[in-house]
């Protein structure tokens, strides 16, 4: 087995366990009051952030960007990464509750489609960094999905600020790449 496939398998297992575990934790958070310990607030922030649509999309982009050598491989790798993550989510849910009976596998099709699109986006981003602009509407969609109520508590505010910072960093990165390209063409 080549190093590429070993790396992809290792990434898929680690990312799948983390995404599935933290997403299950996010779906089963008790009410978070004002006086919670700092360590618990970090945990709550992580589970809420990792359970976002934007994070899962980026999770499926990485195999297409790092491991794939063509578009077909990137689509397959992104799909495998997303389906693995949702499988870990459901398995962890079954272990700690009645997740399979509750969700009836309804998450596999959207996860597979999102993984395929994410993997393809990662592959195209390797060739042209402007493709990363597709993430900005996704991040904005996540902010809209969170709603205005999410700004009323510390965890929601931290999550929303993280998304805003990601939009800002991504925008600066794209602008910097475009400026470098324009300087190269002038020279």
C-alpha positions as a Python dict, from the first residue, in 0.01 Angstrom:
ca = {
    (1, 'X'): (0, 0, 0),
    (2, 'X'): (138, 340, -95),
    (3, 'X'): (205, 621, 152),
    (4, 'X'): (-76, 822, -9),
    (5, 'X'): (-336, 561, 78),
    (6, 'X'): (-193, 507, 427),
    (7, 'X'): (-210, 880, 489),
    (8, 'X'): (-565, 898, 354),
    (9, 'X'): (-681, 605, 568),
    (10, 'X'): (-519, 751, 879),
    (11, 'X'): (-668, 1095, 809),
    (12, 'X'): (-1013, 945, 744),
    (13, 'X'): (-1013, 743, 1066),
    (14, 'X'): (-883, 1024, 1289),
    (15, 'X'): (-1101, 1295, 1132),
    (16, 'X'): (-1402, 1062, 1126),
    (17, 'X'): (-1370, 970, 1493),
    (18, 'X'): (-1319, 1333, 1598),
    (19, 'X'): (-1599, 1471, 1380),
    (20, 'X'): (-1840, 1191, 1471),
    (21, 'X'): (-1762, 1204, 1843),
    (22, 'X'): (-1772, 1581, 1877),
    (23, 'X'): (-2086, 1607, 1661),
    (24, 'X'): (-2262, 1352, 1881),
    (25, 'X'): (-2145, 1551, 2185),
    (26, 'X'): (-2286, 1868, 2032),
    (27, 'X'): (-2625, 1712, 1970),
    (28, 'X'): (-2644, 1598, 2334),
    (29, 'X'): (-2525, 1907, 2520),
    (30, 'X'): (-2720, 1992, 2832),
    (31, 'X'): (-2828, 2351, 2886),
    (32, 'X'): (-2520, 2567, 2923),
    (33, 'X'): (-2567, 2836, 3186),
    (34, 'X'): (-2356, 3139, 3259),
    (35, 'X'): (-2132, 2994, 3530),
    (36, 'X'): (-1961, 2700, 3364),
    (37, 'X'): (-1596, 2600, 3415),
    (38, 'X'): (-1348, 2716, 3153),
    (39, 'X'): (-1252, 2362, 3046),
    (40, 'X'): (-1616, 2273, 2987),
    (41, 'X'): (-1672, 2593, 2790),
    (42, 'X'): (-1376, 2498, 2563),
    (43, 'X'): (-1531, 2154, 2513),
    (44, 'X'): (-1870, 2307, 2430),
    (45, 'X'): (-1706, 2549, 2186),
    (46, 'X'): (-1521, 2263, 2011),
    (47, 'X'): (-1825, 2039, 1978),
    (48, 'X'): (-2042, 2322, 1845),
    (49, 'X'): (-1774, 2429, 1595),
    (50, 'X'): (-1697, 2077, 1474),
    (51, 'X'): (-2067, 2000, 1429),
    (52, 'X'): (-2110, 2285, 1179),
    (53, 'X'): (-2179, 2231, 810),
    (54, 'X'): (-1876, 2440, 720),
    (55, 'X'): (-1642, 2220, 923),
    (56, 'X'): (-1778, 1899, 771),
    (57, 'X'): (-1734, 2047, 422),
    (58, 'X'): (-1372, 2139, 495),
    (59, 'X'): (-1324, 1791, 642),
    (60, 'X'): (-1420, 1641, 305),
    (61, 'X'): (-1215, 1896, 108),
    (62, 'X'): (-885, 1795, 266),
    (63, 'X'): (-862, 1448, 104),
    (64, 'X'): (-926, 1600, -239),
    (65, 'X'): (-664, 1866, -178),
    (66, 'X'): (-396, 1654, -13),
    (67, 'X'): (-433, 1294, -131),
    (68, 'X'): (-613, 1289, -468),
    (69, 'X'): (-430, 1298, -800),
    (70, 'X'): (-736, 1339, -1022),
    (71, 'X'): (-1098, 1452, -999),
    (72, 'X'): (-1244, 1100, -976),
    (73, 'X'): (-1015, 1010, -687),
    (74, 'X'): (-1094, 1336, -506),
    (75, 'X'): (-1469, 1275, -531),
    (76, 'X'): (-1428, 919, -399),
    (77, 'X'): (-1192, 1027, -119),
    (78, 'X'): (-1421, 1313, -10),
    (79, 'X'): (-1720, 1080, -9),
    (80, 'X'): (-1536, 815, 193),
    (81, 'X'): (-1421, 1075, 448),
    (82, 'X'): (-1773, 1215, 498),
    (83, 'X'): (-1943, 874, 509),
    (84, 'X'): (-1681, 750, 757),
    (85, 'X'): (-1745, 1051, 981),
    (86, 'X'): (-2123, 1004, 974),
    (87, 'X'): (-2075, 631, 1041),
    (88, 'X'): (-1868, 709, 1350),
    (89, 'X'): (-2135, 960, 1452),
    (90, 'X'): (-2406, 693, 1427),
    (91, 'X'): (-2196, 420, 1589),
    (92, 'X'): (-2106, 646, 1881),
    (93, 'X'): (-2473, 743, 1902),
    (94, 'X'): (-2578, 378, 1911),
    (95, 'X'): (-2325, 306, 2183),
    (96, 'X'): (-2443, 597, 2400),
    (97, 'X'): (-2812, 602, 2300),
    (98, 'X'): (-3069, 505, 2039),
    (99, 'X'): (-2915, 688, 1744),
    (100, 'X'): (-2978, 425, 1474),
    (101, 'X'): (-3345, 393, 1557),
    (102, 'X'): (-3380, 771, 1572),
    (103, 'X'): (-3204, 867, 1251),
    (104, 'X'): (-3264, 556, 1034),
    (105, 'X'): (-2956, 623, 821),
    (106, 'X'): (-3104, 943, 675),
    (107, 'X'): (-2768, 1118, 697),
    (108, 'X'): (-2578, 898, 453),
    (109, 'X'): (-2705, 1048, 126),
    (110, 'X'): (-2645, 1414, 222),
    (111, 'X'): (-2308, 1320, 373),
    (112, 'X'): (-2203, 1131, 60),
    (113, 'X'): (-2311, 1417, -168),
    (114, 'X'): (-2146, 1680, 51),
    (115, 'X'): (-1831, 1467, 68),
    (116, 'X'): (-1819, 1432, -310),
    (117, 'X'): (-1864, 1806, -361),
    (118, 'X'): (-1610, 1879, -89),
    (119, 'X'): (-1355, 1638, -233),
    (120, 'X'): (-1396, 1788, -581),
    (121, 'X'): (-1366, 2139, -436),
    (122, 'X'): (-1044, 2038, -261),
    (123, 'X'): (-902, 1901, -586),
    (124, 'X'): (-994, 2213, -783),
    (125, 'X'): (-854, 2432, -504),
    (126, 'X'): (-519, 2259, -555),
    (127, 'X'): (-519, 2384, -915),
    (128, 'X'): (-681, 2725, -864),
    (129, 'X'): (-701, 2885, -519),
    (130, 'X'): (-994, 3104, -629),
    (131, 'X'): (-1214, 2795, -587),
    (132, 'X'): (-1176, 2849, -212),
    (133, 'X'): (-1415, 3143, -254),
    (134, 'X'): (-1691, 2880, -252),
    (135, 'X'): (-1632, 2846, 123),
    (136, 'X'): (-1738, 3204, 198),
    (137, 'X'): (-2108, 3151, 109),
    (138, 'X'): (-2093, 2825, 306),
    (139, 'X'): (-1960, 3006, 612),
    (140, 'X'): (-2225, 3278, 569),
    (141, 'X'): (-2491, 3007, 541),
    (142, 'X'): (-2366, 2862, 871),
    (143, 'X'): (-2400, 3205, 1035),
    (144, 'X'): (-2756, 3235, 902),
    (145, 'X'): (-2833, 2882, 1020),
    (146, 'X'): (-2707, 2971, 1368),
    (147, 'X'): (-2942, 3270, 1377),
    (148, 'X'): (-2932, 3587, 1581),
    (149, 'X'): (-2999, 3400, 1907),
    (150, 'X'): (-2654, 3241, 1882),
    (151, 'X'): (-2497, 3581, 1957),
    (152, 'X'): (-2668, 3590, 2299),
    (153, 'X'): (-2432, 3347, 2473),
    (154, 'X'): (-2057, 3312, 2500),
    (155, 'X'): (-2028, 2979, 2319),
    (156, 'X'): (-2245, 3087, 2026),
    (157, 'X'): (-2059, 3414, 2005),
    (158, 'X'): (-1721, 3235, 2003),
    (159, 'X'): (-1843, 2996, 1732),
    (160, 'X'): (-1978, 3280, 1517),
    (161, 'X'): (-1660, 3482, 1565),
    (162, 'X'): (-1457, 3179, 1456),
    (163, 'X'): (-1661, 3162, 1136),
    (164, 'X'): (-1615, 3538, 1081),
    (165, 'X'): (-1239, 3503, 1136),
    (166, 'X'): (-1230, 3213, 889),
    (167, 'X'): (-1409, 3430, 631),
    (168, 'X'): (-1162, 3712, 693),
    (169, 'X'): (-853, 3486, 670),
    (170, 'X'): (-985, 3320, 355),
    (171, 'X'): (-1058, 3657, 195),
    (172, 'X'): (-710, 3789, 281),
    (173, 'X'): (-553, 3469, 145),
    (174, 'X'): (-740, 3496, -188),
    (175, 'X'): (-658, 3868, -220),
    (176, 'X'): (-292, 3797, -150),
    (177, 'X'): (-281, 3521, -412),
    (178, 'X'): (-445, 3749, -670),
    (179, 'X'): (-200, 4029, -588),
    (180, 'X'): (95, 3790, -630),
    (181, 'X'): (-44, 3672, -966),
    (182, 'X'): (-88, 4030, -1086),
    (183, 'X'): (272, 4114, -984),
    (184, 'X'): (398, 3806, -1172),
    (185, 'X'): (214, 3903, -1490),
    (186, 'X'): (346, 4262, -1474),
    (187, 'X'): (707, 4143, -1433),
}
